Amino acid sequence: MTERSGADNPTPEKKLPEEASSPAPALRAKRRDDEESIAHLIGNERAALEILSEIEAESDRPSGRKTGRPAGQPAFILHTYPWSESSLVLDAFTARFGRLLLIARGAKRPGSTLKGMLMPFVPLKLSWTGRKEAKILTRADWLGILPPLRGEALLSGFYVNELLMRLTEREDVHPGLFPAYVRVLEALTLPDPAAQQRGLRRFEAELLRICGWQVLISEGEDAPRFALRSTGDLAGVSGTIGNEIRTWERRDVLDVLAGRLERPEALRAAREIYREAIELRLDGRPLRTRRVLAELKRL
């Protein structure tokens, strides 16, 4: 896997010599179509697996935690904020150190090698220094490439980033959350909207579980976590959606809790159930990305 350094100039790629006997135009077009079809089927999964492999490899290397200089840590940028005329403040999500506040000095200067790198949904290796809450970014390198998010999938990606920023605390490490984030980004690059939605719902469920909440069916009056109540005849399950009491088919809810979201009814129930659970977890504070998406759909 090639890397581009945030400190050094990238090495230009060498061009391959022209083939002595080029195939006919029709054959070249057929080969290109075949390659695009293969990339369409396996490219996203391969990119995600390569990044996860890098994460596993990094976990076996010294972290540099004692010196305060972690090097080459797998990370994604969740959000950037302007800081002074030439610098940026980054909300970064790292594989081994959780969510961090980083200062990228000079990142906005025209000649900075960091320009174009510090963007959401781009897998990076980040190095930084400092023991205070705001740490200094010292280096950024490419860590593989994921296909870009487009259209509604891009808004869904920003929704995922906002969930991470709202439901996790800085420097809290949650094992399993970084791979779950890579998986949901991979799902959002799929062409099937239903597959994208399944990826989102599974990420919501995993994030709630990791943060100490779990959606469950309760047969009693009290539940320590967000619970759905079984109806008297056990044929359905009821829960609150805003100020409205909703009842779902018990089969749909059981599929939701088991992560079986292939049926449209189960996927629709998952969207409603996890939306309510997240709103309860946020104590009624609205998500900006959800409001923006709703406004765009009204246009």
Secondary structure, 3 states (H helix, E strand, C coil): CCCCECCCCCCCCCCCCCCCCCCCHHHHHHHHHHHHHHHHHHHHHHHHHHHHHHHHHHHCCCCCCCCCCCCCEEEEEEEEEEECCCEEEEEEEECCCEEEEEEECCCCCCCCCCCCCCCECCCEEEEEECCCCEEEEEEEEECCCCCCCCCHHHHHHHHHHHHHHHHCCECCCCCCHHHHHHHHHHHHCCCCHHHHHHHHHHHHHHHHHHCCCCCEEECCCCCCCCEEEECCCCCEEEEEECCEEEEEEHHHHHHHHHCCCCCHHHHHHHHHHHHHHHHHHCCCCCCHHHHHHHHHHHC
